[in-house]
């Protein structure tokens, strides 16, 4: 049966320094939740507090409604997978998987059954007699995950488990962990600084910055309707363009903004005036008028050919950088002029405080 996790006004202090500031969060049973944010935002600290590896300075952490603040880590029904595989080098894969159960004095028959089940789920049966030094990075990570599976936990916690893998293996293991969640159905909490991992794996994303939650929601909710400039810039690859702009007028249903040497009308009813920031994602900028309304004339600085997509780095007439992502292969001359177009419903406006207007 899947398990819920609730945090109520949770804080963490080291001496006089508070690093987690009153976190309120509910993780639903069976949900795959990803904590994402830049280094130092508190995501790993929050995960370790849930695991019981860090004491909670204030507030309450509950699992299935039961307060866990004083419950030891070993009794919380949680298994954690770390960035470091931490396998015992002198033991075989089977022994690594079985060690925790042997220490807990499980019967040998049950240990063998649990190890066999985990090995089958992760497709590592042929590796059970090998030592860790005979395994690839991806295989070692599977063993580390298997060591968590054999404990049959209520909740899986992952602390940047793919950071040590190369790009191709990271993609492969993302798929493996997503399949694992689908097959097991356990509640899983996953920490990463990689927004691509967050977007592709999560049911729910929790965006953290400086020990506070900036926004919680599904990947597409956060991508399409970011609450502020930080979330808008952190999620999405390549990142959103931010252009200095000024509100030129509003009729209550739409707003005219002066941006990039021109003027565009957006369906944003607002009473704001003065300087704003206009945000538009590179993939929402086109080179044909069918895309929508004209945004700006730009000068091409650099072109990256990715095969299925072309990345164009350009400069607007008023000197602002603009990144454009278009499908297919485009052969453009550096220094040439392009006219860019946008769907006005894809634009975002941010005030001086960084919050969306």
C-alpha positions as a Markdown table, in Angstrom:
| # | Residue | x | y | z |
|---|---|---|---|---|
| 1 | Unk | 0.0 | 0.0 | 0.0 |
| 2 | Unk | 1.4 | 3.4 | -1.0 |
| 3 | Unk | 2.2 | 6.0 | 1.6 |
| 4 | Unk | 1.7 | 9.8 | 2.1 |
| 5 | Unk | 4.2 | 12.2 | 3.4 |
| 6 | Unk | 3.3 | 15.6 | 5.0 |
| 7 | Unk | 5.5 | 18.5 | 6.1 |
| 8 | Unk | 4.0 | 21.2 | 8.2 |
| 9 | Unk | 6.1 | 24.4 | 8.8 |
| 10 | Unk | 9.3 | 22.3 | 8.7 |
| 11 | Unk | 12.5 | 24.3 | 9.5 |
| 12 | Unk | 16.1 | 23.3 | 9.7 |
| 13 | Unk | 18.8 | 25.3 | 11.6 |
| 14 | Unk | 22.5 | 24.8 | 12.0 |
| 15 | Unk | 23.2 | 26.9 | 15.1 |
| 16 | Unk | 21.8 | 30.4 | 14.4 |
| 17 | Unk | 21.6 | 29.8 | 10.6 |
| 18 | Unk | 18.2 | 28.7 | 9.3 |
| 19 | Unk | 18.5 | 26.9 | 5.9 |
| 20 | Unk | 15.0 | 25.5 | 5.5 |
| 21 | Unk | 12.3 | 28.0 | 6.1 |
| 22 | Unk | 8.8 | 26.8 | 7.1 |
| 23 | Unk | 8.2 | 24.2 | 4.4 |
| 24 | Unk | 4.6 | 23.0 | 3.9 |
| 25 | Unk | 4.1 | 20.1 | 1.5 |
| 26 | Unk | 2.0 | 17.0 | 1.0 |
| 27 | Unk | 3.2 | 14.1 | -1.1 |
| 28 | Unk | 0.3 | 11.8 | -2.1 |
| 29 | Unk | 0.4 | 8.0 | -1.9 |
| 30 | Unk | 2.2 | 6.5 | -4.9 |
| 31 | Unk | 3.3 | 9.8 | -6.2 |
| 32 | Unk | 6.7 | 10.3 | -7.9 |
| 33 | Unk | 7.8 | 13.7 | -6.5 |
| 34 | Unk | 11.0 | 15.5 | -7.6 |
| 35 | Unk | 12.8 | 18.1 | -5.5 |
| 36 | Unk | 14.7 | 20.4 | -7.9 |
| 37 | Unk | 16.7 | 23.5 | -7.6 |
| 38 | Unk | 20.2 | 24.9 | -7.8 |
| 39 | Unk | 23.0 | 23.8 | -5.5 |
| 40 | Unk | 22.5 | 25.0 | -2.0 |
| 41 | Unk | 18.7 | 25.4 | -2.2 |
| 42 | Unk | 18.1 | 22.8 | 0.5 |
| 43 | Unk | 16.7 | 19.9 | -1.5 |
| 44 | Unk | 19.1 | 17.2 | -0.2 |
| 45 | Unk | 18.7 | 18.6 | 3.4 |
| 46 | Unk | 15.0 | 18.3 | 3.1 |
| 47 | Unk | 15.3 | 14.7 | 1.8 |
| 48 | Unk | 17.6 | 13.7 | 4.7 |
| 49 | Unk | 15.1 | 15.2 | 7.2 |
| 50 | Unk | 12.4 | 13.0 | 5.7 |
| 51 | Unk | 14.7 | 10.0 | 5.9 |
| 52 | Unk | 15.6 | 10.7 | 9.5 |
| 53 | Unk | 19.3 | 11.3 | 8.8 |
| 54 | Unk | 18.9 | 15.0 | 9.8 |
| 55 | Unk | 16.9 | 16.1 | 12.9 |
| 56 | Unk | 14.0 | 18.5 | 12.2 |
| 57 | Unk | 14.5 | 21.9 | 14.0 |
| 58 | Unk | 10.9 | 22.9 | 13.9 |
| 59 | Unk | 7.5 | 21.8 | 12.5 |
| 60 | Unk | 6.2 | 18.3 | 11.9 |
| 61 | Unk | 7.0 | 15.5 | 9.4 |
| 62 | Unk | 4.3 | 12.8 | 9.2 |
| 63 | Unk | 4.1 | 9.5 | 7.2 |
| 64 | Unk | 0.5 | 8.3 | 6.7 |
| 65 | Unk | -0.6 | 10.9 | 9.4 |
| 66 | Unk | 1.8 | 9.6 | 12.0 |
| 67 | Unk | 4.4 | 12.1 | 13.4 |
| 68 | Unk | 7.9 | 11.0 | 12.6 |
| 69 | Unk | 10.1 | 13.7 | 14.1 |
| 70 | Unk | 11.4 | 11.5 | 16.9 |
| 71 | Unk | 11.2 | 8.1 | 15.1 |
| 72 | Unk | 14.7 | 6.7 | 14.2 |
| 73 | Unk | 15.5 | 6.4 | 10.5 |
| 74 | Unk | 15.6 | 2.6 | 10.6 |
| 75 | Unk | 11.9 | 2.5 | 11.8 |
| 76 | Unk | 10.4 | 4.9 | 9.2 |
| 77 | Unk | 10.0 | 2.3 | 6.5 |
| 78 | Unk | 12.2 | 4.3 | 4.1 |
| 79 | Unk | 15.0 | 3.1 | 1.8 |
| 80 | Unk | 17.4 | 5.6 | 0.3 |
| 81 | Unk | 19.6 | 5.5 | -2.8 |
| 82 | Unk | 22.6 | 7.9 | -2.7 |
| 83 | Unk | 24.7 | 9.5 | -5.4 |
| 84 | Unk | 27.6 | 7.3 | -4.3 |
| 85 | Unk | 26.8 | 3.6 | -4.9 |
| 86 | Unk | 28.6 | 2.7 | -1.6 |
| 87 | Unk | 28.8 | -1.0 | -2.5 |
| 88 | Unk | 31.0 | -3.4 | -0.5 |
| 89 | Unk | 33.9 | -4.1 | -2.9 |
| 90 | Unk | 34.7 | -7.5 | -1.3 |
| 91 | Unk | 31.2 | -8.8 | -1.6 |
| 92 | Unk | 29.4 | -10.2 | -4.6 |
| 93 | Unk | 26.3 | -8.5 | -6.0 |
| 94 | Unk | 24.1 | -11.1 | -4.2 |
| 95 | Unk | 25.9 | -10.5 | -0.9 |
| 96 | Unk | 25.6 | -6.7 | -1.3 |
| 97 | Unk | 21.8 | -7.1 | -1.9 |
| 98 | Unk | 21.4 | -9.6 | 1.0 |
| 99 | Unk | 23.7 | -7.9 | 3.6 |
| 100 | Unk | 21.0 | -5.5 | 5.1 |
| 101 | Unk | 18.5 | -8.4 | 5.4 |
| 102 | Unk | 21.1 | -10.7 | 7.0 |
| 103 | Unk | 22.0 | -8.0 | 9.5 |
| 104 | Unk | 18.3 | -7.7 | 10.4 |
| 105 | Unk | 18.2 | -11.5 | 10.8 |
| 106 | Unk | 15.8 | -12.3 | 8.1 |
| 107 | Unk | 15.4 | -16.1 | 7.3 |
| 108 | Unk | 17.7 | -17.3 | 4.5 |
| 109 | Unk | 14.8 | -18.4 | 2.4 |
| 110 | Unk | 13.1 | -15.0 | 2.5 |
| 111 | Unk | 16.4 | -13.3 | 1.8 |
| 112 | Unk | 16.9 | -15.5 | -1.3 |
| 113 | Unk | 13.3 | -14.7 | -2.4 |
| 114 | Unk | 13.7 | -11.0 | -2.0 |
| 115 | Unk | 17.1 | -10.8 | -3.8 |
| 116 | Unk | 15.7 | -12.9 | -6.7 |
| 117 | Unk | 12.7 | -10.6 | -7.0 |
| 118 | Unk | 14.8 | -7.4 | -7.0 |
| 119 | Unk | 17.3 | -8.9 | -9.5 |
| 120 | Unk | 14.5 | -9.9 | -11.8 |
| 121 | Unk | 12.9 | -6.4 | -11.6 |
| 122 | Unk | 16.3 | -4.7 | -12.4 |
| 123 | Unk | 17.4 | -7.5 | -14.9 |
| 124 | Unk | 20.7 | -8.1 | -13.0 |
| 125 | Unk | 20.3 | -11.9 | -12.5 |
| 126 | Unk | 23.5 | -12.6 | -14.6 |
| 127 | Unk | 25.5 | -10.3 | -12.3 |
| 128 | Unk | 24.7 | -11.8 | -8.9 |
| 129 | Unk | 28.1 | -13.6 | -8.7 |
| 130 | Unk | 30.2 | -10.6 | -9.8 |
| 131 | Unk | 32.1 | -8.2 | -7.6 |
| 132 | Unk | 31.4 | -4.4 | -7.9 |
| 133 | Unk | 34.7 | -3.8 | -9.7 |
| 134 | Unk | 33.4 | -6.0 | -12.5 |
| 135 | Unk | 30.3 | -3.9 | -13.1 |
| 136 | Unk | 29.7 | -0.7 | -15.2 |
| 137 | Unk | 28.5 | 2.5 | -13.6 |
| 138 | Unk | 24.9 | 1.7 | -14.7 |
| 139 | Unk | 25.1 | -1.8 | -13.3 |
| 140 | Unk | 26.4 | -0.5 | -10.0 |
| 141 | Unk | 23.5 | 1.9 | -9.8 |
| 142 | Unk | 21.1 | -0.9 | -10.4 |
| 143 | Unk | 22.6 | -2.9 | -7.6 |
| 144 | Unk | 22.3 | 0.2 | -5.3 |
| 145 | Unk | 18.6 | 0.5 | -6.2 |
| 146 | Unk | 18.2 | -3.3 | -5.7 |
| 147 | Unk | 19.6 | -2.9 | -2.2 |
| 148 | Unk | 16.7 | -0.5 | -1.5 |
| 149 | Unk | 14.1 | -2.8 | -3.2 |
| 150 | Unk | 14.9 | -5.8 | -1.1 |
| 151 | Unk | 14.0 | -3.9 | 2.1 |
| 152 | Unk | 10.4 | -3.6 | 0.7 |
| 153 | Unk | 10.1 | 0.0 | 2.0 |
| 154 | Unk | 7.1 | 2.2 | 2.1 |
| 155 | Unk | 8.9 | 5.1 | 0.5 |
| 156 | Unk | 12.0 | 5.3 | -1.8 |
| 157 | Unk | 14.2 | 8.3 | -1.5 |
| 158 | Unk | 16.8 | 9.1 | -4.3 |
| 159 | Unk | 19.5 | 11.7 | -3.7 |
| 160 | Unk | 20.9 | 12.6 | -7.2 |
| 161 | Unk | 21.4 | 8.9 | -8.0 |
| 162 | Unk | 22.5 | 9.5 | -11.7 |
| 163 | Unk | 25.1 | 12.3 | -11.2 |
| 164 | Unk | 28.0 | 9.9 | -11.6 |
| 165 | Unk | 26.8 | 8.5 | -14.9 |
| 166 | Unk | 27.6 | 9.6 | -18.4 |
| 167 | Unk | 24.9 | 11.3 | -20.5 |
| 168 | Unk | 23.7 | 8.1 | -22.4 |
| 169 | Unk | 23.5 | 6.1 | -19.1 |
| 170 | Unk | 21.6 | 8.9 | -17.4 |
| 171 | Unk | 18.9 | 8.7 | -20.1 |
| 172 | Unk | 18.7 | 4.9 | -19.8 |
| 173 | Unk | 18.5 | 5.0 | -16.0 |
| 174 | Unk | 15.8 | 7.7 | -16.0 |
| 175 | Unk | 13.7 | 5.3 | -18.0 |
| 176 | Unk | 14.6 | 2.4 | -15.7 |
| 177 | Unk | 13.6 | 4.3 | -12.5 |
| 178 | Unk | 10.3 | 5.5 | -14.2 |
| 179 | Unk | 9.5 | 1.9 | -15.0 |
| 180 | Unk | 10.4 | 0.8 | -11.5 |
| 181 | Unk | 7.9 | 3.4 | -10.1 |
| 182 | Unk | 5.2 | 2.1 | -12.5 |
| 183 | Unk | 5.8 | -1.5 | -11.6 |
| 184 | Unk | 6.2 | -1.1 | -7.8 |
| 185 | Unk | 3.7 | 1.8 | -7.2 |
| 186 | Unk | 5.6 | 3.0 | -4.1 |
| 187 | Unk | 5.8 | 6.6 | -3.1 |
| 188 | Unk | 9.1 | 8.0 | -4.4 |
| 189 | Unk | 10.9 | 11.2 | -3.7 |
| 190 | Unk | 13.8 | 12.1 | -6.0 |
| 191 | Unk | 16.3 | 15.0 | -5.6 |
| 192 | Unk | 18.1 | 16.4 | -8.6 |
| 193 | Unk | 19.6 | 19.7 | -9.9 |
| 194 | Unk | 18.8 | 18.6 | -13.5 |
| 195 | Unk | 15.6 | 20.1 | -14.7 |
| 196 | Unk | 15.4 | 17.6 | -17.6 |
| 197 | Unk | 15.2 | 14.7 | -15.0 |
| 198 | Unk | 12.5 | 16.6 | -13.1 |
| 199 | Unk | 10.4 | 17.3 | -16.2 |
| 200 | Unk | 10.6 | 13.7 | -17.6 |
| 201 | Unk | 10.2 | 11.7 | -14.4 |
| 202 | Unk | 7.9 | 13.5 | -12.0 |
| 203 | Unk | 4.2 | 13.4 | -11.2 |
| 204 | Unk | 4.9 | 16.4 | -9.1 |
| 205 | Unk | 7.8 | 18.9 | -9.1 |
| 206 | Unk | 8.8 | 20.9 | -6.1 |
| 207 | Unk | 11.0 | 23.9 | -7.1 |
| 208 | Unk | 13.2 | 25.0 | -4.2 |
| 209 | Unk | 15.4 | 28.1 | -3.8 |
| 210 | Unk | 17.3 | 29.2 | -0.7 |
| 211 | Unk | 15.3 | 26.9 | 1.6 |
| 212 | Unk | 11.8 | 27.9 | 0.4 |
| 213 | Unk | 9.4 | 26.3 | -2.0 |
| 214 | Unk | 8.9 | 28.6 | -5.1 |
| 215 | Unk | 6.2 | 26.5 | -6.8 |
| 216 | Unk | 4.7 | 23.0 | -6.7 |
| 217 | Unk | 2.9 | 21.3 | -9.6 |
| 218 | Unk | 3.0 | 18.9 | -12.5 |
| 219 | Unk | 5.8 | 19.3 | -14.9 |
| 220 | Unk | 3.6 | 20.9 | -17.6 |
| 221 | Unk | 1.9 | 23.2 | -15.1 |
| 222 | Unk | 5.2 | 24.6 | -14.1 |
| 223 | Unk | 6.4 | 24.8 | -17.6 |
| 224 | Unk | 3.3 | 26.6 | -19.0 |
| 225 | Unk | 2.3 | 28.7 | -16.0 |
| 226 | Unk | 5.4 | 29.5 | -13.9 |
| 227 | Unk | 4.6 | 31.6 | -10.8 |
| 228 | Unk | 7.7 | 33.7 | -11.0 |
| 229 | Unk | 10.8 | 34.4 | -13.1 |
| 230 | Unk | 13.0 | 32.0 | -11.1 |
| 231 | Unk | 10.7 | 29.0 | -11.9 |
| 232 | Unk | 10.3 | 30.2 | -15.5 |
| 233 | Unk | 14.1 | 30.3 | -16.0 |
| 234 | Unk | 14.9 | 27.1 | -14.1 |
| 235 | Unk | 12.5 | 24.8 | -16.0 |
| 236 | Unk | 12.9 | 24.4 | -19.7 |
| 237 | Unk | 16.0 | 23.7 | -21.9 |
| 238 | Unk | 17.2 | 25.9 | -23.4 |
| 239 | Unk | 16.0 | 28.4 | -20.8 |
| 240 | Unk | 13.4 | 31.0 | -21.3 |
| 241 | Unk | 14.4 | 34.4 | -22.9 |
| 242 | Unk | 14.0 | 37.4 | -20.6 |
| 243 | Unk | 13.7 | 40.7 | -22.4 |
| 244 | Unk | 13.6 | 44.2 | -20.8 |
| 245 | Unk | 10.3 | 45.7 | -21.7 |
| 246 | Unk | 7.9 | 48.6 | -20.8 |
| 247 | Unk | 4.1 | 48.6 | -20.6 |
| 248 | Unk | 2.9 | 51.0 | -23.3 |
| 249 | Unk | -0.8 | 50.7 | -22.6 |
| 250 | Unk | -3.7 | 48.5 | -21.5 |
| 251 | Unk | -7.4 | 48.3 | -22.3 |
| 252 | Unk | -8.3 | 45.9 | -19.5 |
| 253 | Unk | -8.3 | 42.8 | -21.7 |
| 254 | Unk | -4.9 | 43.1 | -23.3 |
| 255 | Unk | -1.6 | 44.9 | -22.8 |
| 256 | Unk | 0.7 | 46.6 | -25.2 |
| 257 | Unk | 4.4 | 46.3 | -24.4 |
| 258 | Unk | 7.4 | 48.0 | -25.9 |
| 259 | Unk | 10.1 | 45.3 | -26.3 |
| 260 | Unk | 13.1 | 44.6 | -28.5 |
| 261 | Unk | 12.7 | 47.8 | -30.5 |
| 262 | Unk | 9.0 | 47.2 | -31.3 |
| 263 | Unk | 5.6 | 46.8 | -29.7 |
| 264 | Unk | 3.5 | 43.7 | -29.2 |
| 265 | Unk | 0.0 | 43.2 | -27.8 |
| 266 | Unk | -0.5 | 40.3 | -25.3 |
| 267 | Unk | -3.8 | 38.9 | -23.9 |
| 268 | Unk | -2.7 | 39.9 | -20.3 |
| 269 | Unk | -5.2 | 42.1 | -18.5 |
| 270 | Unk | -3.1 | 44.1 | -16.0 |
| 271 | Unk | -3.1 | 47.3 | -14.1 |
| 272 | Unk | 0.7 | 47.3 | -13.9 |
| 273 | Unk | 2.7 | 50.1 | -15.4 |
| 274 | Unk | 6.3 | 50.9 | -16.2 |
| 275 | Unk | 9.3 | 48.5 | -16.5 |
| 276 | Unk | 8.5 | 44.8 | -16.8 |
| 277 | Unk | 10.3 | 41.7 | -18.1 |
| 278 | Unk | 8.9 | 39.8 | -21.1 |
| 279 | Unk | 9.6 | 36.1 | -21.1 |
| 280 | Unk | 9.3 | 33.8 | -24.2 |
| 281 | Unk | 10.7 | 30.3 | -24.6 |
| 282 | Unk | 13.1 | 29.7 | -27.5 |
| 283 | Unk | 10.8 | 27.0 | -28.9 |
| 284 | Unk | 7.9 | 29.5 | -29.0 |
| 285 | Unk | 9.6 | 31.8 | -31.4 |
| 286 | Unk | 9.2 | 31.3 | -35.1 |
| 287 | Unk | 10.6 | 32.6 | -38.3 |
| 288 | Unk | 7.3 | 32.7 | -40.3 |
| 289 | Unk | 4.4 | 35.1 | -39.9 |
| 290 | Unk | 2.1 | 32.0 | -39.5 |
| 291 | Unk | 3.5 | 31.7 | -36.0 |
| 292 | Unk | 1.7 | 34.8 | -34.9 |
| 293 | Unk | 2.6 | 38.4 | -34.4 |
| 294 | Unk | 6.0 | 40.0 | -35.0 |
| 295 | Unk | 8.3 | 40.2 | -32.1 |
| 296 | Unk | 11.6 | 41.7 | -33.4 |
| 297 | Unk | 14.2 | 41.9 | -36.1 |
| 298 | Unk | 17.3 | 40.2 | -35.0 |
| 299 | Unk | 20.9 | 39.7 | -36.1 |
| 300 | Unk | 22.2 | 36.1 | -36.2 |
| 301 | Unk | 25.3 | 35.6 | -33.9 |
| 302 | Unk | 25.7 | 31.8 | -33.8 |
| 303 | Unk | 23.9 | 28.8 | -35.3 |
| 304 | Unk | 24.0 | 25.3 | -33.7 |
| 305 | Unk | 22.9 | 22.4 | -36.0 |
| 306 | Unk | 21.5 | 19.6 | -33.8 |
| 307 | Unk | 20.0 | 17.6 | -36.7 |
| 308 | Unk | 16.3 | 17.6 | -35.8 |
| 309 | Unk | 16.5 | 21.1 | -34.4 |
| 310 | Unk | 18.4 | 24.3 | -35.1 |
| 311 | Unk | 19.5 | 26.6 | -32.2 |
| 312 | Unk | 19.9 | 30.3 | -33.2 |
| 313 | Unk | 21.6 | 32.8 | -30.9 |
| 314 | Unk | 20.8 | 36.3 | -32.0 |
| 315 | Unk | 20.7 | 39.9 | -30.8 |
| 316 | Unk | 17.7 | 42.2 | -31.0 |
| 317 | Unk | 17.9 | 45.7 | -32.4 |
| 318 | Unk | 18.2 | 47.2 | -28.9 |
| 319 | Unk | 21.1 | 44.9 | -28.0 |
| 320 | Unk | 19.3 | 42.1 | -26.1 |
| 321 | Unk | 20.3 | 38.4 | -26.5 |
| 322 | Unk | 17.6 | 36.1 | -27.9 |
| 323 | Unk | 17.7 | 32.3 | -28.3 |
| 324 | Unk | 15.5 | 30.7 | -30.9 |
| 325 | Unk | 14.8 | 27.0 | -31.3 |
| 326 | Unk | 13.3 | 25.9 | -34.6 |
| 327 | Unk | 12.5 | 22.4 | -35.9 |
| 328 | Unk | 14.5 | 20.9 | -38.7 |
| 329 | Unk | 17.7 | 22.1 | -40.3 |
| 330 | Unk | 18.2 | 25.8 | -41.2 |
| 331 | Unk | 21.3 | 27.1 | -43.0 |
| 332 | Unk | 21.7 | 30.7 | -41.9 |
| 333 | Unk | 24.5 | 33.2 | -42.5 |
| 334 | Unk | 26.1 | 34.7 | -39.4 |
| 335 | Unk | 25.3 | 38.4 | -39.2 |
| 336 | Unk | 22.2 | 38.0 | -41.4 |
| 337 | Unk | 18.9 | 39.6 | -40.3 |
| 338 | Unk | 15.8 | 37.6 | -39.3 |
| 339 | Unk | 12.3 | 38.6 | -38.4 |
| 340 | Unk | 10.9 | 36.7 | -35.5 |
| 341 | Unk | 7.3 | 35.9 | -34.6 |
| 342 | Unk | 5.5 | 34.6 | -31.6 |
| 343 | Unk | 2.1 | 33.3 | -30.5 |
| 344 | Unk | 1.1 | 36.1 | -28.0 |
| 345 | Unk | -0.6 | 33.5 | -25.7 |
| 346 | Unk | 2.9 | 32.0 | -25.1 |
| 347 | Unk | 4.4 | 35.2 | -23.7 |
| 348 | Unk | 4.9 | 35.8 | -19.9 |
| 349 | Unk | 5.2 | 39.1 | -18.1 |
| 350 | Unk | 7.1 | 39.5 | -14.8 |
| 351 | Unk | 7.1 | 42.5 | -12.6 |
| 352 | Unk | 10.1 | 44.1 | -10.8 |
| 353 | Unk | 9.6 | 41.7 | -7.9 |
| 354 | Unk | 10.0 | 38.7 | -10.3 |
| 355 | Unk | 6.5 | 37.6 | -9.9 |
| 356 | Unk | 4.3 | 36.8 | -12.9 |
| 357 | Unk | 1.8 | 39.6 | -13.9 |
